[in-house]
């Protein structure tokens, strides 16, 4: 069968040629413009030729035969599924809704455009005013810059004058500091002299007390001598014999008294001289105290003047510090700019050297590009050949799969087709397709599984429920499901005693299940023992082996 599709129907218009042929050796073969293709690849052809509506579809012969065997109501639902009518109806409804929304959005945009036009006319005077304001602002900015530089120049001049004033004040402060040191030195000397005079006055006071004490002792001694004389005179008559001795004693006492009187006179003169010296020292001390008070008042006045000068110096220093900070910030910015300029110059030199090296490598890169382009052409040719071979293999595999699936029960074929066409999102697999085995074991496993080879493996009970609901909705029949979460993998009975001959092995070790469905496969084949013939199986039954046994002959 040949189908020619052209864009405008003319003989010279661009188009494509679809051809379907059937033979016993190759089966059904579909080609498009010569190369072989798959039935599922024709969906892209429908999209390019704008045949995506519900009036045109590519379906297989087996699906047509399946539709013919169904009841009219089931056939209608099955054809809707094959042609994708329900999907196109849904797309048409969605497109109509989008068109309605687009019309509403267009009306809204027109109203918005009119409103914006009116608004533009309204704000046109304001825009002109804004333009004039921008011009004025730019002019003010220029004037502000000029005023800034004028103020900066004025500030720099004032800073220079302040520096001169600060230098003069520094000289005055140094002179005042020298005077302060001089007066402090003189005050220290006066305080030291005051301490010396006070020590001398204390010493003289102690000497005066000693002299007063000695005078009292001499006076008491004189009183004692007078008392002795009176006693001697009273005893003179009875003591005539002792008169001479007493006279001598009297002379001695008189001499001693004269000496004491002379000593007293001398001490009195010394005391008078000490009192005069003390009075002189007291007067001198009063003069020093008055001079100290005058110096203290003068120092206080100087301290007040010095504090005023210090406050003025702090003010000038703060003003000078602000100017110095500004100058330092300007200096730092200039240094940063110089560093950035140096970095840019260094980067430019590096880029120039890199450009020179790249220019040197340009010729080598061009030659390497030519060689790589030639190699890529060869690789592209090999890849195209590999793609053609892969397409041929995929077509053969699809034919084999279609031939194999045609032997499945109707509900199983329906679910597999729905999954393949995207009508069913749940992952599922037919039990017979979830493992591979050597060709010599296929007959034995098929005989052992029987109807279980058409079980449908799903992930969970929810997926099984979705598949059952789809079968009920389409009235496609019934199927048996084995959820992966409910599977109970079985294991070979390694402890069983097996004969040395006639045993092929455990199916657990001989088959290769898919990793995704391994637990489900072991659920139905995990404890199966395969023997060579019926006699070996009978011997195993006689041994009462507690596991299923199947022979290679089935």
Buried (B, 14 or more C-beta within 10 A) or exposed (E): EEEEBBEEEEEEEEBBEBBBEEEEEEBBBBBBEEEBBBBEBBBEBBEEBEBBBBEEBBBBEBBEEBBEEBEEEBBEBBBBBBBBBEBBEEBEEEEEEEEEEEEEEEEEEEEEEEEEEEEEEEEEEEEEEEEEEEEEEEEEEEEEEEEEEEEEEEBEEEBEEBBEBBEEBEEEBEEBEEEBEEBEEEBEEBEEEBEEBEEEBEEBEEEBEEBEEEBEEBEEEBEEBEEBBEEBEEEEEEEEEEBEEBEEBBEEBEEEBEEBEEEBEEBEEEBEEBEEEBEEBEEEBEEBEEEBEEBEEEBEEBEEEBEEBBEEBEEBBEBBEEBEEBEEEEEEEEEEEEEEEEEEEEEEEEEEEEEEEEEEEEEEEEEEEEEEEEEEEEEEEEEEEEEEEEBEEBBBEBBEEBEEBEEBBBBBBBBBBBBEBEBBEBEBBBBBBBBEBEEEBBBBBEBBBEEBBBBBBBBEEEBBBBBBEBBEEBEBBEBBBBBBEBBEBBEBBEEBEBEEEBBBEBBBEBBEBBEEBBBBBBBBBBBBBBBBEEEBBEBBEEEEBEBEBBBBEE
